[in-house]
Amino acid sequence: MEEIPVLENIRYSVKNHIFDVHYGENKARKKQKIESVVRALDKGNISREPYRRLCAIESHLPREGVVSKERQKINEKMAQLIPISIVDINTKNQVDQSEEEDIEDEDIVQEVINAAGKGGYRNIKDILQYLVSDLIQKRVLNPHHLIINLRISGDGRNVGKKIKHVMITVAILDDKNTLHKPNHHYTIVLYPGCKNYDSLSHMMAPFCHDLRDLKDHGLVINNIRWNFQFYFSSDWKFLAICLGFNSANSKNFCPWCTISKPQQGNLSKEWTINKNINKLIEKNNYYEGHSRKPLFDMIPLDHWLPDELHVMLRITDRLWSLLIAELVEQNSFNDTARKIIIDEMKKIKVNFQFWQDQGSKTWNYTSLMGNDKLKVLQFFDLTKILSRRRAAIVRDLWDKFYELYIKMKDPTTNAEDFKNDAKNWLTLFLTPSEGIPNTREFKKGLYQPDNITPYIHVLVYHISEFMTIHHKWGLKAFSCSGIEKKNHEQVSYFFRKTMKDGGGKKKSQSSAIVEILQHENRTLFYNHNNIPLNCQNPKTIHIKTQDI
């Protein structure tokens, strides 16, 4: 068939004035392009003012007003399908002053404080109604196996020293390939305020009611009744709050078994998951250390999982702090040692500093991110600050812990082998001293039972159980890195955006929260409707002419 050219537009200029002439209009193509621009702006977190400037340079871009109208249309359409509710929070803001600030930008901190008192909520049933048909089409869900596995997670990010940005999310565990992506953890509850039992209980009351209903009655979607299994994963502190349990430094510290701190050094004792959520529902203090009703009382205790990332982070923190404590004990923690440590950190490309608190005169040091902690764990040369014999035994402990961490993330790891390796590692950790102190034959051991942390206990006694129980998913499926990244991005972008768009205290009280949840609704819209992030561009033909 002969291809017939179709004239669509002409551009010409008269006396430095440029004119575009368009013949007809493909409305469907135009709408798709505008939707793609809206998606690209959302994905790139590009706010209105920078886009206006681009439009002033490139005339072929849809005008900012047109883009804003399209965004508003999507918001209104999605609000009919997944409404956003604003909830009042009547709790006093407080933050644990011992915790480090995750976000220090003073302007963002103030915007989050201004927004305190208002929280946002989306109904999990609405989100499921919107998602399930796509998940069936992608063969993530099987309409002949009517069970959906939901993973609930929570995170509270310190914004300055006065307030937290708290979020509760749900992910579809069956969608294994997307669990590491922040956008596939769907925000249900969002608020600036306290990460404590009362605030969470108040904000999550509708969500917990919906979860109980899903557990008891399922959910009918397109004439098919789906049943649900629930899982919960977070860092230790968030998990303990939601469980109505003690803090990690208490005598009874383990959410899963009845160990107490004096029993930590007894390696002959086997500790297994022996608590039952139904006992805690009947009597909140049935087990020592529990005092309040579990917020997620519909989830069995062996479905409450520790985050594998935090296992690595906190145990690495303990190993490093024990190293520093040893230098202090030997009176070796001086300016020379600190310089050696900083220089060694530079060699392994880790940004690290020491500084002294002016009041207490205690020395503090940089809190490292996960990847930097792994570098230290693997590559820090301990012989620079310890004797060769001492460095060898400490290095052996560090190396074996790193091996455990890699095995913990590997879904093919044999749980029984991991359990034996972990117990051997704890035995190494508790290596006793040999000989008489201050003699040539004396061989100093490693650490004491008091140095065992809750995360070490979980690594040794419970991780292998979770590997067995949740072998279908693997522990990596319960990592919280995606949620933490999502929380950081939300605070950093949306509260700064509210400020730049003329926020102020009165305006921003709920606008940033609403914008975050609208952004999530739009992301669902883009995925559901396959809105592309690119469009077919015309081929350009250059005709060389003589300059006039």
N, C-alpha and C positions, 0 to 999 in steps of 0.2 A: 504494500500500500504506500502511495506517495505521501510523504510527510509535508504538511502545509504549514508554513510559519504563521503564527498568530501574533499580531501586533498588540502589545499590552501597554507599553508606555514609551514616551519620548522625553528626553531632557534637552533643553537648549538654554542659551543665555542671551540676554540683550542688555548691553551697557552694564555689565557686572551683576545683573539680576538673573538668577537661575530659576527656570520654570520646569516643573514636571507635569507632563500630560499623561493621564491614565485612561485607558480605554476599557470601560466596564470594570467589574470588580468580582473577584472570586471570594465570596463572603466566608465560605468554609475554610479556605486556605488562610484568609486574614485572621479569622478567629483562632485557628490553631497556632498561628505565629504569635499572637498576643498571649495565648495560654502558655506557650513555650517560653516567652520572655518572662512572664510571671514566675514560672517554675525556676528559670535560670537565676532570677533575682533572689528568690527564696534560697536556692541551693548555695549561692555565693554570698548570702547575707548582705546584699547590696541595698542600702536604704534609698529613700526618695531623692535626696539632694544629689548624690553622686550620679544617679541615673539621669536626672534632669540635665546635668552638665554634659553627659554623653550625648543626649538627644540634641543639645545645642550644637554639637560638633557633627553628628551623623544624622542627616535628615531622614534616612530610611528606617530608623528605629521608630517603633510606635511611641507616640507621645506619652509622657508620664501620666497625664490625666486619664488617657485611655487604659493604660496598664492598671492604674489604681481602681478604675471602675470594674475591670475584669476581675481583679483580686477580690473586690467587694462582692461581686456576683458569686464567685466560688465560695466565699465565706458564708453568704446567705444560704446558698444551696446546701452546704455541708452542715450548717446550723440546724437545718430541718432534719437531717439524718443523724447527726451526732451533736446534740445540743451541748453548750458549755454553760455550766451553772457557776455562779459566784457565791461563795460561802463566807459568812462572817466568822472571824476567829477572835474569841474573847479571852485570850491568854496573854500573860505578860511575857514579853520577849526576853530571852536569856540565852547565853551561849557559854559553853565550858571554856573558861579563860585559859585553861591549860592546853587547849587544842590550838594548832597552828592555823593561821588564816590561809584559806585557799585562794581568796581573791582580795587584793589589797587596794585596788583602785578606789580612791576616796569618793569620786563621783558616783561610781557604780554602787558602792556601799551605801551612800546616802539614798540613792533611788530605791534600793531594796528595802531600806528602813522605812522610807515613805510609803511603800506598798504594803507594809505589815498591816495585818488586820483583815485582809481579803485573801481568800484562796479560791482556786479553780477546781472544777470536778467534771469529768466526763464519764458517762455510764458504760461499763464494760460490755453490757448486752448490746448497746448501740454499735460499739466498735466491732464486736463479733458479727453482728448482722451484716455489716459492711464488708468485712474481710473474708468471710468463709467461702463465698462463691468463687472468689479469685483463687483461694488456696486449694479448692477442689480442682479447679481448672489447671492449676500448676502441679497437681498430683502431690501436693504437700499433705492434704487430708484425703482420706479414703471414705466415700459415702457408704461403703460396706463394712467399715470399722468405725463406729460412731462414737469415738472418744477423742476429745481435744485436750491436750496437755498444756496447761497454762503455768507459766513461771512468773511469780510476783517478786518484785525487788523494790528496794528503797534506798535512797541516798540523801544525806544532808550535807550541803556544802557550806563551809564557814565563809561568810561574806564580811570581812573585817572581824572585829571582836564582839560585835553586838547582836548579830542575827545570822540565821541560817536560811538557805534556800532548799526547801525539802520537797522531794518528789517521790511518788509511788508509781511504778510502771508495771505493765503486763507484757510478756512476750509469748509467742506461740512456740513452745518447745519443739513441736513437730517440724517447724520451719528451720531445720538445723543450720542451713547454710547462711542464714541472716542473723544469727544470734549475736554476732560480734558487731553488728551495725547499729549505731545509736537510734536511727530512725525506725528500727523494728522493735524497739522497746516503747510501747505506747503509754503515754502519760495518762494516768487516771486521776491522781490527786496531786496538786501543786500549790505550795504556799510559802511565803516568806515568814519565818517565825521560829518557834522552838522545835527541836527534835526531842520531844519528851513524850511520855505515855499519854498524858491528858490531851495534848495538842493532836497527836496522831489518832487517838481514840475518837475525838470530836470530828476531825476531818475525814476519817476513813469509815465512819459509821454507815453511810449509804453504800459504800463499796463492799464492806464486809457483809452487809445484808444481801447484796446481789450475789456474792460468792456463795453464801449459804443456800440461796435459792437455786443457783446453778448446780450445786452439789446434790440437792434434794430432788430437784425437778428437771434438771437439764434445761435446754433452750431449743425451741423450734425455729429452724431457719429454712425457709423455702419448703415447708411441709415435712422436714426431716428433724427428728428430735436427737440432739447431740448431748452426750454426757461428758463430764469433765473430771480431770484429775489435776490437783493443784500442788505446786512446789513453791518454796520461798527461799530466796538467797540474798544475802547482803553482807556487809561487814559485821564484825562481832557485836559492836555497840548497838547498831540498829536492830539486829536480830534479837538481842537481849531485851531491848525496850519493847518490841512487839510481842515478845513472849512473856512479858511481865516478870522478868528475871533479874537477878543480881547483876552488878557490874563485874567485869572480868577480874578485878583485883580482890574480890570477896573470898571468904573461906570456901563456900560452895560456888564454884565458878563455872561448871560445865553444864550447858543446856541439855545435854543428851544422857549423861550418866550421873551417878550420885557420889563421885569422888569428892574428897575435900583436900585442901592444900597440904595438910600433914601427911597425906597418903601418897604424894607424888613420887617420892623416892623409892617406893616399894615396887620393884620391877617384876616381882613374882605374881602380882595381882593383875588379872585381866579385866579391863574396863570395856564394857560394850554399851550400845544404846539400849537402855533399859527403862527409860521414862515413857509414859503414855499420855498423850494429849487429853484423852477422856478423863483420866484421873484429875488433871488440872482444871477441866471444865467443871467437874463435880465439886472440887475443893481447890481453890486457887493456890493454897500453900501446902498442898499434899506432899510435895518434895521440898526439902530445905533449899532456901534461896529463891523460891518462887513466891510472889506475894500478890500478884494481880492476874486477872483473867487474860489469857492469851488473846491478842486482837484477831489473829487468824486461827480461830479455834476449829475451823473446818479442815485444817491441814495437819496430817499426822506428823509426829515429831521427826520421824526418819525422812520426811520430805522437807525439813528445814535444813538447808545446807550452808556451810561456810563458803565464802568466796575464796577460790584457790589463789587468786592474786594476792589477797590480804594475808593468806598463810605465808606466802613467800616474803611479802613486805615486812610483816611484823617479826618473823623469826630472824630475818636478816638484820633488822633493827636491834634485836636482842644480841645477836652475835657481835655486831659492831660495838654496842654499848659495853659488852663484857670485855672486849679488847681494850677500849679506852679506860675502863675501870681498872684493868690489870696494870696499865701504864701508870695510872694515878697511884695505885697501891705500891708500886715499885719506886715511887718518886721520880719517874721517868717522863712524866707528862709536862714537859717544859717547852720553851720556845723552839728549841732545836727539834724536838720530836714533832711538834706541830708543823714546823716548816717541812720536815721530811714527809709527813703525811700529805700535806698540800701538794708538794712536788710530785709525789707518787700518783696522786689523783690526776694531776695534769698529764702525766705519762699515759694514763689509761683513758684520757679525754673525759674526765669528770670534773665539773665545776664545783669546787668545795672550799669552804672557808671556816675558820674559827673566829669567834668574837667573845669578849668577856662582858658579862652583865655588870653594869656599873654599881648596882645596889648590892647584890649578893656576892659579886666577884666570881661567880661560877662561869665555867666555859661552856658556850653553846656552839653548835656546828650546823652546817647546812643540812636541811632535810632533803634527801635525794628522791627523785622519781624512780619508778620501777625499773626502767632500763639501766639507769645509772647504778642502782643497787645490785643488779645482776652483774654489771661490769666489776664492781668492787668484790663481789662474792667470788667471781671467777679469776680475776687478774691482779688484784692488789698484792704486791710483793711484801709478805709479812716479815721476811728476813731483814727488811729495812728498819724495823722497830722492835723485833724480838730476836732472841738468840736462835741459831739455826735449829737446835733441837726443839725448842719451844715452838718456833714457827712451823715446823714440820707437823706437829700434832694438831695445832690449830688449823693449819691448811687442810689437813686430812678431814677434820670436822666440817669445814666449809665446803670442801669438794663433795663430800658425801651428802650434805644437805642439798647442794645444787642438783646432784643426780636424782635425789628424791623428788625435787620440784619438777624436773623434766618428766620423770615417770608418772607423777601425779596428773600431769596434763595429757599424757598419752593414753588414749582409750583402749589400747591393746595391752596395757600393763596388767599382769596377773595380780589380783588383790592380795592373795596369800603371800606371794613373794614380796609385795610392797610392805605388808605388815611386818614380815621378818626383817626386811632392810631397815624399816623405821625403828623397830625395837633395838636393833644393833646400833643404829645411830644414837639413840638415847643412851644406850650403855656407854658408847664412846663419849657422849656429852658429859656423863657422870663419872668419867674415869677418875678413880681415887689416886691420891698421892702415894708414893712408895718411898720407904726409907725414913731416915731421921732428918728433919729440917736442918739447914745450915751445915750439912755434910756433903762430901763429894758424891756419895751414892744416892742422895735424895733426888727423886724424880717427881716433879710437881704434876699433880693431876689437872683436870680441867675444871668442871663446875659442880655446884652443889644443887640438891633438889629444890632449894629456894629460888634458884635461877630458872627453873622450868616455867614457861609461860603457858597460858591457856591454849594458845595456838600450837605450841609444841605438843601439849597433851592431845589435842585433836589430830595433829599430824600422825602421831604414833598409834593412837588407839581407835580413832573413828574414821579417818580418811579411807582406810581399806574397807570398812563397812559400807561407806557411801559408794565406793567403787563397785562393790558387789550389788548393792540394792539398785543403783542407777547406772548399771553397765550399759543399758540401751542408749543413754545420752552421753555418758562420760562427764567427768567433773568440769571440763572446760566449758561445757554448755551452761554452767552456772556461774561463770566468771562475771564480775560486776564492772569490768573495765569499760564496756559500752555505755552503761548507765552513768558512770562517773564522768565520762567524756561528754555525754549528752547534757548533764547538769551544768558542767562548766561552760559549755557553749551557750546554753540558754541564758545564764546569768551574764556572761561576758557580752553577748550580742544584744539581747532584747532590752536589758535595763540601760545599757549605753544608748541604744536606739531611742528609747523613750525619752531620755535626756536630750538627745540631739534634735528630736522632733518637737522640742518645746514642752517637755514633760511637766516639771514642776510638781510640787507635792499634791495639789488638788487633782490634777489630771492623771497622775501616774498611779493613784491608789490601786486601781485594778487593771489599767490598760496594758501593762506589761504582761501580767498573768494571762489576760484574754488573748493578747497577741501571740504568746507562746502556744496556747492551745489552738488558736486559729491556724497558726503555721503548721501544727501537727495535722489538723483536719485537711488542710490543703495538700500536704504530702500524701495523705491517703487518697485524695482525689486524683493527684497526678498518677499515682501507681495504678489505681483502679481503671483510669481512662487512658492509660498508656500515653500520657502527654510527653512528646519527645523533647530532648534538650538541644536538638538541632533541627534545622529545616534545610530543604534543598535550596542551595544557592545557585544563582545563574552563572553560567560560564562567561568569563569576561574575554572579549576580543578587543585587542588594542590595535588601532589604525594609526600608524605614524604619519604625522602631517608636519608641514613646515610651519614654524612658529610665525604668528602674525604680529 
